Amino acid sequence: MDKQKIKSVPRLTTESSNSSKATWTAGRCKVSKAVLLSIRPEWCKKILGGEKTAEIRKSRPNLETPFKVYIYCTEIPDRLRTVSHEWQRLDRKVIGEFICDKVWELAPLNRSPDDIEQQACMDRDAIVRYLRCKGYAWHISDLKIYDQPRKLRAFTGLQSTRFGMRPVEITRPPQSWRYVEDNK
């Protein structure tokens, strides 16, 4: 067979799937992983105000800390839309980012700091009811709030394949969180 007729297909590989510096390659393109996190507006307000410094989740990304997290503010309820135009500005947008420098396993709260309830702005009973058994607290550090919130389509999702990760268009927000390209 003539060698010129054989086409090479770029192969997707993961250099290090457990690292926040993890990259996928397709041809010559390299991208770092980050996380897009959906958060309800009332929790976003507490994060923006510096009151909430830990986010409680039932799962965690397979990334070593520290890793970047983009904050997606979910749909604003009608009762809040009428209160302020500031809420409308944040509605269904990526409003900022933070570095998750620690992830504590909560099983049930025995491996976390003593003040995890204050950091999460939740009481112990609410945390246990939400998690039911095992979960995680993602620590929020180096918070950056965007002057201009970004639309969801400005981000590129990463989908796992048997060859590694591949870029995909994000058409809807994640239920909890998903991997995205790090938009340095």
C-alpha positions as CSV (number, residue, x, y, z in Angstrom):
1,M,0.0,0.0,0.0
2,D,1.2,3.5,-0.8
3,K,2.3,5.3,2.3
4,Q,1.0,8.6,1.1
5,K,-2.6,7.3,1.0
6,I,-2.6,6.4,4.7
7,K,-4.0,9.2,6.8
8,S,-2.9,9.6,10.4
9,V,-5.7,10.2,12.8
10,P,-4.9,12.4,15.8
11,R,-5.2,10.3,18.9
12,L,-6.5,11.7,22.2
13,T,-4.4,10.8,25.2
14,T,-4.2,11.9,28.8
15,E,-0.8,12.7,30.1
16,S,-1.9,12.5,33.7
17,S,-5.5,12.0,34.5
18,N,-5.1,12.6,38.2
19,S,-3.4,16.0,38.0
20,S,-4.9,19.5,37.9
21,K,-2.2,20.0,35.2
22,A,-3.7,17.1,33.3
23,T,-3.8,17.7,29.6
24,W,-5.3,16.0,26.6
25,T,-3.6,16.1,23.3
26,A,-5.2,16.0,19.8
27,G,-2.5,16.6,17.3
28,R,-0.6,19.6,18.6
29,C,-3.3,21.0,21.0
30,K,-2.8,20.8,24.8
31,V,-5.5,21.9,27.3
32,S,-5.5,21.9,31.1
33,K,-8.5,20.6,33.0
34,A,-10.7,22.7,35.3
35,V,-14.1,22.3,36.7
36,L,-17.4,24.1,36.0
37,L,-19.6,24.0,39.2
38,S,-23.3,24.8,39.2
39,I,-24.3,26.8,42.3
40,R,-27.7,28.1,43.4
41,P,-28.0,31.9,43.6
42,E,-28.4,32.1,47.4
43,W,-25.1,30.2,47.8
44,C,-23.4,32.3,45.1
45,K,-24.3,35.4,47.2
46,K,-22.7,33.9,50.3
47,I,-19.6,33.0,48.2
48,L,-19.3,36.4,46.7
49,G,-19.7,38.0,50.2
50,G,-16.9,35.8,51.5
51,E,-19.2,34.2,54.0
52,K,-19.1,30.7,52.4
53,T,-15.6,29.2,52.0
54,A,-16.5,25.5,51.5
55,E,-18.8,23.9,49.0
56,I,-20.5,20.6,49.9
57,R,-20.8,18.0,47.1
58,K,-21.6,14.3,46.9
59,S,-18.7,13.7,44.5
60,R,-15.3,15.3,43.6
61,P,-13.3,15.6,40.5
62,N,-10.4,13.2,39.9
63,L,-7.9,16.0,40.1
64,E,-5.1,16.7,42.5
65,T,-5.4,19.9,44.5
66,P,-5.1,22.7,43.7
67,F,-7.4,23.0,40.7
68,K,-9.4,25.8,39.2
69,V,-13.2,25.9,39.6
70,Y,-15.5,28.2,37.5
71,I,-18.7,29.2,39.3
72,Y,-21.9,29.0,37.3
73,C,-24.9,30.7,38.9
74,T,-28.0,28.8,38.2
75,E,-31.4,30.3,37.2
76,I,-32.5,33.1,39.5
77,P,-36.0,32.6,41.1
78,D,-38.6,35.2,40.1
79,R,-38.8,36.5,43.7
80,L,-35.1,37.5,43.5
81,R,-35.3,39.0,40.0
82,T,-37.6,41.7,41.1
83,V,-35.4,42.7,44.1
84,S,-32.3,43.8,42.3
85,H,-30.9,44.2,38.8
86,E,-27.6,42.8,40.2
87,W,-29.3,39.3,40.3
88,Q,-30.4,39.6,36.7
89,R,-26.7,40.2,35.7
90,L,-25.7,37.0,37.4
91,D,-28.6,34.8,36.1
92,R,-27.4,31.7,34.3
93,K,-23.8,33.0,33.9
94,V,-20.3,32.0,35.0
95,I,-19.7,34.7,37.6
96,G,-16.2,33.9,38.8
97,E,-13.6,31.4,39.6
98,F,-11.7,30.0,42.6
99,I,-8.9,27.7,43.4
100,C,-9.9,24.5,45.3
101,D,-6.8,24.0,47.4
102,K,-8.3,21.3,49.7
103,V,-11.0,18.6,49.4
104,W,-12.1,17.1,52.7
105,E,-13.9,13.8,52.7
106,L,-17.1,13.9,54.8
107,A,-18.0,10.4,55.9
108,P,-20.0,11.7,57.9
109,L,-18.0,14.8,58.9
110,N,-15.3,12.8,60.7
111,R,-12.4,13.8,58.4
112,S,-13.2,17.5,58.1
113,P,-12.2,20.6,60.0
114,D,-14.2,21.4,63.2
115,D,-15.6,24.5,61.6
116,I,-16.8,22.9,58.4
117,E,-20.4,23.9,59.2
118,Q,-19.5,27.6,59.4
119,Q,-17.4,27.4,56.2
120,A,-20.3,25.7,54.3
121,C,-23.0,28.0,55.9
122,M,-24.9,24.8,56.7
123,D,-25.6,23.1,60.0
124,R,-24.5,19.5,60.6
125,D,-28.1,18.1,60.1
126,A,-28.4,19.8,56.7
127,I,-25.1,18.5,55.6
128,V,-26.0,14.9,56.7
129,R,-29.4,15.1,55.1
130,Y,-27.9,16.3,51.8
131,L,-25.1,13.8,51.6
132,R,-27.0,10.9,53.2
133,C,-23.7,9.0,53.7
134,K,-20.4,10.1,52.0
135,G,-19.5,13.4,50.4
136,Y,-16.8,16.1,50.1
137,A,-16.2,19.7,51.1
138,W,-14.3,21.7,48.4
139,H,-12.4,24.6,50.0
140,I,-12.8,27.9,48.2
141,S,-9.6,30.0,48.0
142,D,-8.3,32.8,45.7
143,L,-11.8,33.8,44.7
144,K,-12.0,36.0,41.6
145,I,-15.3,37.6,40.7
146,Y,-15.8,38.7,37.0
147,D,-16.7,42.3,36.3
148,Q,-18.6,40.9,33.3
149,P,-20.1,37.5,33.9
150,R,-19.5,35.0,31.1
151,K,-22.0,33.0,29.1
152,L,-21.8,29.2,29.4
153,R,-21.0,28.8,25.7
154,A,-17.7,30.7,26.3
155,F,-16.4,27.5,27.9
156,T,-15.5,24.2,26.3
157,G,-16.4,21.0,28.0
158,L,-14.1,17.9,28.2
159,Q,-15.6,14.5,27.7
160,S,-13.9,11.3,28.7
161,T,-13.2,8.8,25.9
162,R,-11.3,5.5,25.9
163,F,-8.4,7.5,24.5
164,G,-8.5,10.3,27.0
165,M,-10.4,13.6,26.9
166,R,-12.0,15.3,23.9
167,P,-13.4,18.9,23.7
168,V,-17.2,19.2,23.4
169,E,-19.6,22.2,23.2
170,I,-21.4,22.9,26.4
171,T,-25.1,23.3,25.6
172,R,-26.5,23.2,29.2
173,P,-25.2,23.7,32.7
174,P,-24.0,20.6,34.7
175,Q,-26.3,19.2,37.3
176,S,-23.5,19.4,39.8
177,W,-20.1,19.8,38.1
178,R,-18.2,18.8,34.9
179,Y,-14.7,19.0,33.5
180,V,-13.9,22.0,31.2
181,E,-10.9,23.5,29.5
182,D,-9.0,25.8,31.8
183,N,-9.4,29.3,30.1
184,K,-6.2,30.7,31.7
